[in-house]
Amino acid sequence: MRSYKEVPTTRMETDIITCDRCGFVAGPEDWEVKQNFYEFAYTGAYGSEWFGDMVTATADICEKCLYEMVGHFVQVDEDLFEWVDIEEI
């Protein structure tokens, strides 16, 4: 059997996000806008020509910029939840 005690927790909460491409800023009151930011983190593979071997690259990109950068070649699956039977949930 285990017993637990309550301990105070600390957490980081995003206050402001700035798009690393266009500079758009979403502040504390823009929680709906902040949901449409995308955070990317990449570690360069062995011998990576573009980023460097084992170098970590990160970016915060707003939805508009992401669409402008990759929207013309991504496949969007609008029927992603077609298989879910709402009656079973």
DOSENU-422564 format. One record per residue: residue number from 1; z, y, x of N, C-alpha, C, O in turn. Coordinates in Angstrom, 2 decimals. Layout:
<atoms>
[atom NUM,[Z,Y,X],[Z,Y,X],[Z,Y,X],[Z,Y,X]]
...
</atoms>
This chain:
<atoms>
[atom 1,[0.00,-1.18,0.85],[0.00,0.00,0.00],[0.00,1.23,0.89],[0.59,1.26,1.97]]
[atom 2,[-0.66,2.21,0.40],[-0.70,3.47,1.14],[-0.09,4.56,0.29],[-0.23,4.57,-0.93]]
[atom 3,[0.57,5.45,0.94],[1.04,6.66,0.26],[0.40,7.84,0.97],[0.12,7.80,2.17]]
[atom 4,[0.17,8.86,0.23],[-0.53,10.02,0.76],[0.29,11.27,0.56],[1.07,11.37,-0.39]]
[atom 5,[0.11,12.19,1.44],[0.72,13.50,1.28],[-0.36,14.54,1.21],[-1.44,14.36,1.78]]
[atom 6,[-0.11,15.58,0.54],[-1.07,16.67,0.46],[-1.02,17.49,1.73],[0.05,17.83,2.23]]
[atom 7,[-2.18,17.80,2.23],[-2.27,18.64,3.42],[-3.23,19.78,3.10],[-4.22,19.58,2.39]]
[atom 8,[-2.95,20.94,3.62],[-3.88,22.05,3.37],[-5.21,21.78,4.06],[-5.26,21.25,5.17]]
[atom 9,[-6.27,22.14,3.38],[-7.60,21.93,3.95],[-8.23,23.28,4.26],[-7.96,24.29,3.61]]
[atom 10,[-9.06,23.26,5.24],[-9.85,24.45,5.56],[-11.30,24.06,5.43],[-11.69,22.95,5.81]]
[atom 11,[-12.08,24.94,4.91],[-13.51,24.68,4.80],[-14.26,25.97,5.03],[-13.78,27.07,4.75]]
[atom 12,[-15.43,25.79,5.54],[-16.30,26.93,5.76],[-17.17,27.10,4.52],[-17.75,26.13,4.03]]
[atom 13,[-17.25,28.30,4.04],[-18.08,28.60,2.88],[-19.11,29.63,3.29],[-18.78,30.65,3.89]]
[atom 14,[-20.36,29.36,2.95],[-21.43,30.28,3.34],[-21.25,31.61,2.65],[-21.09,31.67,1.43]]
[atom 15,[-21.26,32.68,3.42],[-21.09,34.01,2.88],[-22.44,34.72,2.77],[-22.78,35.25,1.71]]
[atom 16,[-23.19,34.73,3.84],[-24.48,35.40,3.89],[-25.48,34.47,4.59],[-25.15,33.86,5.60]]
[atom 17,[-26.68,34.38,4.04],[-27.75,33.61,4.69],[-28.92,34.56,4.93],[-29.31,35.32,4.05]]
[atom 18,[-29.47,34.49,6.12],[-30.64,35.29,6.47],[-31.78,34.35,6.82],[-31.62,33.44,7.63]]
[atom 19,[-32.94,34.58,6.21],[-34.11,33.77,6.51],[-34.54,34.06,7.94],[-34.74,35.21,8.31]]
[atom 20,[-34.69,33.00,8.73],[-35.08,33.16,10.13],[-36.55,33.49,10.29],[-37.00,33.78,11.40]]
[atom 21,[-37.31,33.44,9.22],[-38.73,33.79,9.30],[-38.98,35.22,8.86],[-39.58,36.00,9.60]]
[atom 22,[-38.51,35.58,7.65],[-38.85,36.91,7.11],[-37.69,37.90,7.15],[-37.90,39.10,6.96]]
[atom 23,[-36.47,37.42,7.40],[-35.33,38.31,7.47],[-34.66,38.59,6.13],[-33.72,39.38,6.08]]
[atom 24,[-35.13,37.96,5.04],[-34.52,38.15,3.72],[-33.05,37.74,3.78],[-32.71,36.71,4.35]]
[atom 25,[-32.18,38.57,3.19],[-30.75,38.32,3.23],[-30.23,38.01,1.83],[-30.50,38.75,0.88]]
[atom 26,[-29.49,36.91,1.71],[-28.80,36.57,0.46],[-27.31,36.72,0.73],[-26.74,36.03,1.57]]
[atom 27,[-26.68,37.63,-0.01],[-25.27,37.93,0.20],[-24.34,37.09,-0.64],[-24.78,36.17,-1.33]]
[atom 28,[-23.04,37.40,-0.59],[-22.03,36.62,-1.30],[-22.27,36.52,-2.80],[-21.94,35.51,-3.41]]
[atom 29,[-22.82,37.56,-3.40],[-23.02,37.57,-4.85],[-24.30,36.85,-5.27],[-24.53,36.67,-6.46]]
[atom 30,[-25.12,36.43,-4.32],[-26.41,35.81,-4.61],[-26.35,34.28,-4.53],[-27.19,33.67,-3.87]]
[atom 31,[-25.37,33.66,-5.18],[-25.20,32.22,-5.04],[-26.41,31.44,-5.54],[-26.72,30.38,-4.98]]
[atom 32,[-27.10,31.92,-6.57],[-28.29,31.21,-7.05],[-29.42,31.28,-6.02],[-30.15,30.31,-5.82]]
[atom 33,[-29.54,32.41,-5.37],[-30.58,32.58,-4.34],[-30.26,31.68,-3.14],[-31.16,31.07,-2.57]]
[atom 34,[-28.99,31.61,-2.76],[-28.60,30.80,-1.60],[-28.89,29.33,-1.81],[-29.08,28.59,-0.84]]
[atom 35,[-28.92,28.88,-3.06],[-29.25,27.48,-3.33],[-30.70,27.17,-2.98],[-31.04,26.01,-2.76]]
[atom 36,[-31.54,28.19,-2.91],[-32.95,28.01,-2.62],[-33.31,28.31,-1.16],[-34.46,28.61,-0.85]]
[atom 37,[-32.33,28.23,-0.29],[-32.56,28.30,1.15],[-32.57,26.87,1.69],[-31.91,25.99,1.14]]
[atom 38,[-33.30,26.66,2.74],[-33.40,25.34,3.34],[-32.94,25.42,4.78],[-33.40,26.26,5.54]]
[atom 39,[-32.04,24.54,5.14],[-31.50,24.50,6.50],[-32.14,23.33,7.23],[-32.10,22.19,6.76]]
[atom 40,[-32.73,23.61,8.37],[-33.37,22.59,9.18],[-32.64,22.48,10.50],[-32.26,23.48,11.10]]
[atom 41,[-32.46,21.27,10.96],[-31.88,21.01,12.27],[-32.69,19.88,12.90],[-32.93,18.85,12.27]]
[atom 42,[-33.10,20.08,14.12],[-33.96,19.11,14.80],[-33.49,18.99,16.25],[-33.21,19.98,16.91]]
[atom 43,[-33.40,17.75,16.71],[-33.10,17.51,18.12],[-34.38,17.00,18.78],[-34.96,16.00,18.37]]
[atom 44,[-34.79,17.71,19.81],[-36.02,17.35,20.50],[-35.97,15.93,21.04],[-34.98,15.52,21.64]]
[atom 45,[-37.03,15.20,20.82],[-37.12,13.82,21.28],[-37.31,13.78,22.79],[-37.58,14.80,23.43]]
[atom 46,[-37.18,12.59,23.33],[-37.39,12.40,24.76],[-38.78,12.91,25.15],[-39.78,12.45,24.60]]
[atom 47,[-38.83,13.82,26.06],[-40.09,14.37,26.53],[-40.76,15.32,25.55],[-41.96,15.56,25.65]]
[atom 48,[-40.00,15.89,24.60],[-40.57,16.79,23.61],[-41.28,17.96,24.29],[-40.67,18.71,25.05]]
[atom 49,[-42.56,18.09,24.01],[-43.37,19.14,24.63],[-43.06,20.52,24.08],[-43.09,21.51,24.82]]
[atom 50,[-42.76,20.61,22.78],[-42.62,21.91,22.12],[-41.20,22.44,22.09],[-40.99,23.64,22.24]]
[atom 51,[-40.22,21.58,21.90],[-38.84,22.07,21.78],[-38.01,21.78,23.02],[-37.06,22.51,23.31]]
[atom 52,[-38.34,20.74,23.73],[-37.56,20.36,24.90],[-36.77,19.09,24.65],[-36.37,18.81,23.53]]
[atom 53,[-36.57,18.36,25.69],[-35.86,17.08,25.64],[-34.41,17.29,25.22],[-33.64,17.94,25.92]]
[atom 54,[-34.04,16.72,24.07],[-32.68,16.75,23.53],[-32.15,18.16,23.24],[-30.93,18.37,23.21]]
[atom 55,[-33.03,19.11,23.01],[-32.65,20.46,22.64],[-32.51,20.52,21.12],[-33.37,20.01,20.40]]
[atom 56,[-31.44,21.13,20.64],[-31.26,21.27,19.20],[-31.85,22.58,18.72],[-31.53,23.65,19.24]]
[atom 57,[-32.71,22.49,17.74],[-33.32,23.67,17.13],[-32.90,23.73,15.67],[-32.93,22.71,14.98]]
[atom 58,[-32.51,24.90,15.19],[-32.08,25.06,13.80],[-32.79,26.26,13.18],[-33.22,27.17,13.88]]
[atom 59,[-32.89,26.23,11.85],[-33.49,27.36,11.14],[-33.01,27.36,9.70],[-32.83,26.30,9.09]]
[atom 60,[-32.81,28.54,9.15],[-32.57,28.75,7.73],[-33.80,29.45,7.20],[-34.15,30.54,7.65]]
[atom 61,[-34.47,28.83,6.22],[-35.73,29.35,5.70],[-35.60,29.53,4.19],[-35.15,28.63,3.49]]
[atom 62,[-36.01,30.71,3.69],[-35.98,30.94,2.24],[-37.11,30.14,1.58],[-38.06,29.74,2.24]]
[atom 63,[-36.98,29.93,0.29],[-37.95,29.11,-0.43],[-39.36,29.70,-0.37],[-40.34,28.97,-0.25]]
[atom 64,[-39.46,31.01,-0.45],[-40.78,31.67,-0.40],[-41.47,31.39,0.92],[-42.65,31.04,0.95]]
[atom 65,[-40.74,31.53,2.02],[-41.34,31.28,3.34],[-41.69,29.81,3.51],[-42.73,29.48,4.07]]
[atom 66,[-40.82,28.91,3.04],[-41.11,27.49,3.15],[-42.40,27.16,2.41],[-43.23,26.40,2.90]]
[atom 67,[-42.55,27.73,1.23],[-43.76,27.49,0.46],[-44.99,28.04,1.20],[-46.03,27.37,1.25]]
[atom 68,[-44.86,29.23,1.76],[-45.99,29.82,2.49],[-46.35,29.00,3.72],[-47.52,28.92,4.09]]
[atom 69,[-45.36,28.38,4.37],[-45.62,27.63,5.60],[-46.16,26.23,5.33],[-47.07,25.78,6.03]]
[atom 70,[-45.63,25.53,4.32],[-46.02,24.13,4.13],[-46.52,23.81,2.73],[-46.94,22.68,2.48]]
[atom 71,[-46.50,24.76,1.83],[-46.86,24.50,0.44],[-48.27,24.00,0.24],[-48.55,23.33,-0.76]]
[atom 72,[-49.17,24.32,1.15],[-50.57,23.93,0.98],[-50.84,22.48,1.35],[-51.92,21.97,1.05]]
[atom 73,[-49.89,21.79,2.01],[-50.17,20.40,2.36],[-49.09,19.40,1.97],[-49.24,18.21,2.24]]
[atom 74,[-47.99,19.85,1.35],[-46.96,18.89,0.92],[-47.35,18.29,-0.43],[-48.09,18.89,-1.21]]
[atom 75,[-46.83,17.10,-0.68],[-47.04,16.46,-1.98],[-45.78,16.66,-2.80],[-44.68,16.34,-2.35]]
[atom 76,[-45.93,17.19,-3.99],[-44.78,17.45,-4.87],[-44.76,16.37,-5.94],[-45.72,16.20,-6.68]]
[atom 77,[-43.65,15.64,-6.01],[-43.51,14.56,-6.98],[-42.78,15.10,-8.20],[-41.55,15.07,-8.26]]
[atom 78,[-43.52,15.58,-9.17],[-42.92,16.15,-10.38],[-42.32,15.07,-11.27],[-41.51,15.37,-12.14]]
[atom 79,[-42.72,13.83,-11.07],[-42.22,12.72,-11.88],[-41.13,11.95,-11.15],[-40.97,10.75,-11.37]]
[atom 80,[-40.39,12.63,-10.30],[-39.37,11.98,-9.49],[-38.37,11.20,-10.32],[-37.96,10.10,-9.93]]
[atom 81,[-37.96,11.75,-11.45],[-36.94,11.10,-12.27],[-37.53,10.43,-13.50],[-36.82,10.15,-14.47]]
[atom 82,[-38.81,10.18,-13.48],[-39.47,9.53,-14.61],[-38.88,8.15,-14.88],[-38.84,7.72,-16.04]]
[atom 83,[-38.43,7.46,-13.85],[-37.92,6.10,-13.98],[-36.52,6.06,-14.58],[-36.07,4.98,-14.98]]
[atom 84,[-35.83,7.18,-14.66],[-34.46,7.20,-15.17],[-34.48,7.21,-16.69],[-35.11,8.06,-17.31]]
[atom 85,[-33.78,6.26,-17.28],[-33.64,6.22,-18.73],[-32.39,6.98,-19.10],[-31.28,6.52,-18.86]]
[atom 86,[-32.56,8.15,-19.69],[-31.44,9.03,-20.04],[-30.45,8.31,-20.95],[-29.25,8.59,-20.88]]
[atom 87,[-30.91,7.43,-21.80],[-30.03,6.70,-22.73],[-29.04,5.82,-21.99],[-27.95,5.57,-22.50]]
[atom 88,[-29.40,5.35,-20.80],[-28.52,4.48,-20.04],[-27.44,5.24,-19.30],[-26.45,4.64,-18.87]]
[atom 89,[-27.61,6.50,-19.14],[-26.66,7.32,-18.37],[-25.47,7.69,-19.20],[-24.56,8.37,-18.72]]
</atoms>
